[in-house]
Amino acid sequence: MMKNQPSQWWWLESHSNTRRSPWLQSTLTELNEKTKAMLKLIEEDADSFAQRAEMYYKKRPQLVSMVEDFYRTHRSLAERYDQIAGIRQQKTGGSPFSPLKHHQPEKLISFANDCYDSYSESCDVEESGESEIDDPEQEEEEDSIFNNCAQLEEVQFERLGEENKDHKGQNKQKYNIYEAVMLREEIEQLRKENRVQKDELDRKSITFVELMMLREEIEQLRKENRAQKDELNQKDIICGEAMMLREEIEQLGKENRVLKDELSQKSIICGEVMMLREEIEQFRKENRTQKHELNQKDIICGKAMMPREEIEQLSKENRVMKDELNQKSIICGEVMMLKEEIEQLRKENRAQKDELHQKDNICSEIMMLREEIGQLGKENAALKDELNKKYIICGEIMMLREEIEQLRKYNRGQKNELHQKGIKCEVTMSREEKENRVKNDELNPEDSVCGEVVMLREEIKRLEKDERAQKGTLSGEVMKLRQENSAQKDHLKQKDQEKIEVIRHLSLAIDMLKQENIRMRSFIAKESSNKWKNPFGLKNFMGSLSEQLFNGITNNQPSLVAL
């Protein structure tokens, strides 16, 4: 322990174990275990101050319980020491001036000055050769000696009674002094701890303020990042929508081609229906001729009187005729079925015509949408050209601003030069006045100087007027440019809003067309599968197809109006 923890110089495990009783050995081992546990809790380190505080608050109850146990053991040792010292003084019968009595206050004073150090007492006990706390074996030997000498000491008991009373009073006073010293030292320790805690609180407040500032900065940065991310996402969404619109237009073109192929197949089916109609007409003509022949035979059979053979033949013929009539009745039923099918085919043809008309309307609407998309592309190109022009105008404005700044600097330089010239003229005027006073003969040079001064003043006034005029023109141009920029910005904003609305309407219309195409495909697939099973069941197919087309057109009307 001394090598691992050099700061703990007061550790007592390295002391000699000679003259230790089992009771003292057990007490010291218990104290060593408790001190080890306390030091382990106190000296545990953490990475940050927050972790240290958390460890402190978690282990505080355990430390408090250990301190309580330590205090109890220390107090029990002190009380045991006090009892043993009193008993030993009674047994030895020492006088107030005995060395034991003088030695005991010194030990108690040193014990009080050690400020609640549980190991100072044991250190004094180990280092002193004549210990006042004896082992239990030594006490038994002394008891046997004192029992043998009891008769000799009976005479001194009365005198020792008074001395013991005085000694008990002195022990109480010393114990009170020890408690007062301990309380003072605890107060000092509490003051030191309060100061340390105040310093820690100040540090924590400073670090808390810094953390709050950093959190605010982090929140601002997060908001800026979110705004930038939202802008980027909006731009990506717009680009994605444009790409989706292009892909949807291509898909619509492919779907229109597929529909054209389906219409060509339907025209082939209509040709087959016409062939069936012609066959039905031929069957009708044959039925009429057969009916006429049968009527003639019935008239001849009723008028003529035939013999039995003829009757048998007639009976056979009647049987044959019955069979024929049955066949004719079957044929008539088939003819009625064919009539009904013909009516159905007529209705289906009408529905197909209506559907073709509706599809023509849809194609015209698609063409209109394509034209609108082309116009929007042209408008976008024009807007891009306008933006490029505006960028050029902004560059020209920046150039004009730079030129204005240069002109201002040039005007300032001219003003400074004119001011210097005016100062020089004033100096020359003063000099010339002095020279005029001194020299009356040199009048002509002075007149020329005055003329030059007048000319310089006129030039200064003219330059000031030019500067004012230039400032007025430049300020007017700047105001015009600002107004034009604001108007162009408003116009661009309006154009952007119009573009967004047009794109939104186009996306809605394309969504509706997609849904209609999906419905048409599913319906055509179902009906085409049913058509091959029942070739004469086209009426329901065309009727449902026309209904879906009419529903699609009614659903598309708001989007077309919006466009």
SEGUMAR-585808 format. One line per 2 residues: number of its first residue (from 0); their letters; for each residue x, y negated, z negated of C-alpha. Coordinates in steps of 0.5 Angstrom, whole numbers, plus 500, padded with zeros to 3 digits. Layout:
REM SEGUMAR-585808
NUM	a	X:Y:Z  ...
***
This chain:
REM SEGUMAR-585808
0	mm	500:500:500  506:495:499
2	kn	509:496:506  502:496:509
4	qp	499:490:505  505:486:503
6	sq	501:480:500  498:484:495
8	ww	504:484:490  500:485:484
10	wl	498:492:486  500:497:481
12	es	500:504:484  508:503:484
14	hs	508:503:477  511:509:473
16	nt	506:514:470  510:516:464
18	rr	506:515:457  499:515:460
20	sp	494:519:457  488:523:461
22	wl	483:517:459  488:512:462
24	qs	489:515:468  482:516:470
26	tl	480:509:468  486:507:473
28	te	484:511:478  477:509:478
30	ln	480:502:478  484:503:484
32	ek	478:506:488  474:500:487
34	tk	479:495:489  481:499:495
36	am	473:499:497  473:492:495
38	lk	479:490:499  477:494:505
40	li	470:490:505  474:484:505
42	ee	479:485:510  475:487:515
44	da	476:483:521  472:481:527
46	ds	473:478:534  469:472:533
48	fa	466:468:528  459:470:529
50	qr	461:477:528  465:475:522
52	ae	459:472:519  454:478:521
54	my	459:482:517  459:478:511
56	yk	452:478:510  451:485:511
58	kr	456:487:506  455:482:501
60	pq	450:486:497  455:492:497
62	lv	461:487:495  456:484:489
64	sm	455:491:486  462:492:486
66	ve	464:486:483  458:487:478
68	df	461:494:476  468:491:476
70	yr	466:486:471  463:492:467
72	th	469:496:467  473:490:465
74	rs	469:488:459  469:495:457
76	la	476:495:457  477:489:453
78	er	472:491:448  475:497:447
80	yd	482:494:446  479:489:441
82	qi	476:495:437  482:499:437
84	ag	486:493:435  482:492:429
86	ir	482:499:427  489:499:428
88	qq	490:493:423  486:496:418
90	kt	490:502:418  497:499:418
92	gg	494:494:413  499:489:416
94	sp	499:482:412  497:476:416
96	fs	505:475:417  506:481:420
98	pl	509:482:427  503:486:430
100	kh	498:480:428  503:475:431
102	hq	503:479:437  496:480:438
104	pe	494:473:439  500:472:445
106	kl	497:478:448  490:475:448
108	is	492:468:450  496:471:456
110	fa	490:476:458  485:469:458
112	nd	490:466:462  490:471:468
114	cy	483:468:470  479:474:471
116	ds	485:479:474  483:486:472
118	ys	490:488:473  494:483:469
120	es	492:487:462  494:494:465
122	cd	501:490:467  503:488:460
124	ve	501:495:458  505:498:462
126	es	511:493:462  511:493:454
128	ge	515:498:450  510:497:444
130	se	503:498:447  498:496:442
132	id	493:500:446  495:507:444
134	dp	493:514:447  488:518:444
136	eq	493:524:442  497:518:439
138	ee	491:516:435  490:523:432
140	ee	497:523:430  496:517:426
142	ds	490:519:423  493:525:420
144	if	499:521:418  494:515:415
146	nn	490:521:412  496:524:408
148	ca	497:517:406  490:515:404
150	ql	491:515:397  497:510:397
152	ee	493:505:401  486:505:397
154	vq	489:500:392  490:495:398
156	fe	483:496:401  480:490:397
158	rl	485:485:400  485:488:407
160	ge	477:487:407  478:479:406
162	en	483:479:411  479:483:416
164	kd	473:478:415  478:473:417
166	hk	481:477:423  474:478:426
168	gq	473:471:426  479:469:429
170	nk	477:475:434  471:472:436
172	qk	474:465:437  479:468:441
174	yn	474:472:445  470:465:446
176	iy	476:462:448  477:467:453
178	ea	470:466:456  471:459:456
180	vm	477:460:460  474:465:465
182	lr	468:460:466  472:454:468
184	ee	476:459:473  470:461:476
186	ie	467:454:476  474:452:480
188	ql	473:458:484  466:456:486
190	rk	468:449:488  473:452:492
192	en	468:456:496  464:450:496
194	rv	469:446:500  471:452:504
196	qk	463:453:506  463:445:507
198	de	468:446:512  466:452:516
200	ld	459:448:516  462:442:519
202	rk	466:447:524  459:450:526
204	si	455:444:527  461:442:532
206	tf	461:448:535  453:448:535
208	ve	453:441:539  458:444:544
210	lm	454:450:545  447:446:546
212	ml	451:441:551  454:447:555
214	re	447:451:555  444:444:558
216	ei	449:444:563  448:451:565
218	eq	440:450:565  442:444:570
220	lr	446:448:574  441:454:574
222	ke	436:449:577  440:447:582
224	nr	442:454:584  434:456:584
226	aq	433:449:588  438:451:593
228	kd	436:458:594  429:456:595
230	el	431:452:601  435:457:604
232	nq	429:462:603  425:457:606
234	kd	429:457:612  430:464:612
236	ii	423:465:612  422:460:618
238	cg	427:463:622  424:470:621
240	ea	417:468:622  420:465:629
242	mm	423:472:631  417:475:629
244	lr	413:471:633  417:473:639
246	ee	417:480:637  409:480:637
248	ie	409:476:644  413:482:647
250	ql	408:487:643  402:484:646
252	gk	405:484:653  406:491:652
254	en	399:492:649  396:489:655
256	rv	400:493:660  397:499:656
258	lk	390:497:657  391:495:664
260	de	393:503:665  387:505:661
262	ls	382:501:665  385:504:671
264	qk	383:511:668  376:508:667
266	si	375:506:674  377:513:676
268	ic	372:516:671  367:511:675
270	ge	369:514:682  367:521:679
272	vm	361:519:676  359:516:683
274	ml	360:523:686  356:526:681
276	re	350:522:683  351:524:690
278	ei	350:531:688  344:530:684
280	eq	341:526:690  342:532:694
282	fr	339:537:689  333:532:689
284	ke	332:533:697  333:541:696
286	nr	327:541:691  322:537:695
288	tq	323:542:701  322:548:697
290	kh	316:545:694  313:543:700
292	el	314:550:703  311:553:697
294	nq	305:549:697  304:552:705
296	kd	305:559:703  300:558:697
298	ii	295:556:702  296:561:707
300	cg	295:567:702  289:564:699
302	ka	286:564:706  288:570:709
304	mm	285:577:707  290:582:707
306	pr	290:590:706  293:593:700
308	ee	300:594:703  300:586:704
310	ie	297:586:697  303:590:694
312	ql	307:585:698  304:579:696
314	sk	305:582:689  312:583:690
316	en	312:576:693  309:573:687
318	rv	314:576:683  319:573:687
320	mk	316:567:687  315:567:679
322	de	322:568:679  323:562:683
324	ln	318:558:679  322:560:673
326	qk	328:558:677  325:552:679
328	si	323:550:672  330:551:670
330	ic	332:546:675  327:541:674
332	ge	329:541:667  336:540:669
334	vm	334:535:674  331:531:668
336	ml	337:532:664  341:529:670
338	ke	336:523:670  337:521:663
340	ei	345:522:664  344:517:670
342	eq	341:512:666  346:513:661
344	lr	351:512:666  348:506:668
346	ke	348:503:661  355:505:660
348	nr	357:501:667  353:495:664
350	aq	357:496:658  364:497:662
352	kd	362:491:666  361:487:659
354	el	367:489:656  371:488:663
356	hq	369:481:662  371:480:655
358	kd	377:483:656  378:477:662
360	ni	376:472:657  381:475:652
362	cs	387:475:657  385:468:659
364	ei	386:466:651  392:470:651
366	mm	395:466:657  392:459:654
368	lr	396:462:647  403:463:652
370	ee	402:456:655  401:453:648
372	ig	407:457:646  411:454:652
374	ql	409:447:650  411:448:643
376	gk	418:450:645  418:444:650
378	en	416:439:644  421:443:640
380	aa	427:441:645  424:434:645
382	lk	424:433:638  431:436:638
384	de	433:431:643  430:426:639
386	ln	434:428:633  440:428:637
388	kk	439:421:639  437:419:632
390	yi	444:422:630  447:418:635
392	ic	443:412:633  446:413:626
394	ge	453:413:628  452:407:632
396	im	449:404:625  455:406:621
398	ml	460:403:627  456:397:626
400	re	456:397:619  464:398:619
402	ei	464:392:624  460:387:620
404	eq	465:389:614  471:387:619
406	lr	467:381:621  466:379:613
408	ky	473:380:612  475:376:618
410	nr	471:371:616  473:371:608
412	gq	480:370:611  478:364:616
414	kn	475:361:609  481:362:605
416	el	486:359:611  481:353:612
418	hq	481:352:604  489:352:605
420	kg	489:348:611  484:343:607
422	ik	489:343:601  495:342:605
424	ce	491:336:609  489:333:602
426	vt	496:334:600  498:330:606
428	ms	493:325:605  496:323:599
430	re	503:323:601  501:319:607
432	ek	497:314:603  504:314:599
434	en	508:313:605  503:307:607
436	rv	504:304:601  511:304:602
438	kn	512:303:609  507:299:613
440	de	511:299:619  509:306:621
442	ln	502:305:622  501:309:628
444	pe	503:316:625  498:315:620
446	ds	493:314:624  494:320:628
448	vc	494:324:622  488:322:620
450	ge	485:324:626  488:331:625
452	vv	484:331:619  478:329:622
454	ml	478:334:627  480:339:622
456	re	474:338:618  469:338:624
458	ei	472:345:626  471:347:619
460	kr	464:345:619  463:348:626
462	le	466:355:623  461:355:617
464	kd	455:354:622  458:360:626
466	er	459:364:620  452:363:618
468	aq	449:364:625  453:371:625
470	kg	450:373:618  443:371:620
472	tl	443:375:627  447:381:623
474	sg	442:381:618  436:381:623
476	ev	439:387:626  440:391:620
478	mk	433:390:618  431:392:625
480	lr	435:398:625  432:400:618
482	qe	425:399:620  427:403:626
484	ns	430:408:622  424:409:617
486	aq	419:409:623  423:415:626
488	kd	423:418:619  416:418:619
490	hl	415:420:626  419:426:625
492	kq	416:428:618  409:428:622
494	kd	412:432:627  415:437:622
496	qe	408:437:619  404:438:626
498	ki	409:444:628  408:447:621
500	ev	401:447:622  401:450:629
502	ir	406:455:627  401:457:622
504	hl	395:457:626  399:462:631
506	sl	401:466:626  394:467:624
508	ai	391:468:631  397:473:632
510	dm	395:477:626  388:477:628
512	lk	390:480:635  394:485:632
514	qe	388:488:628  384:488:634
516	ni	389:491:638  390:497:632
518	rm	382:498:632  382:498:639
520	rs	388:503:639  385:508:634
522	fi	378:507:637  380:509:644
524	ak	384:515:641  378:517:638
526	es	373:516:644  378:519:649
528	sn	379:525:645  371:526:645
530	kw	371:524:652  374:530:654
532	kn	370:535:650  364:531:652
534	pf	365:528:659  357:525:659
536	gl	358:522:652  360:516:655
538	kn	355:511:653  356:511:645
540	fm	364:510:647  362:504:651
542	gs	357:501:646  361:502:640
544	ls	367:499:644  363:493:647
546	eq	361:492:639  368:492:637
548	lf	370:487:642  364:482:641
550	ng	366:483:633  373:481:635
552	it	371:475:639  367:473:634
554	nn	373:474:629  378:470:633
556	qp	373:464:634  376:460:628
558	sl	383:461:630  382:459:637
560	va	378:453:635  384:451:630
562	l	389:452:635
***
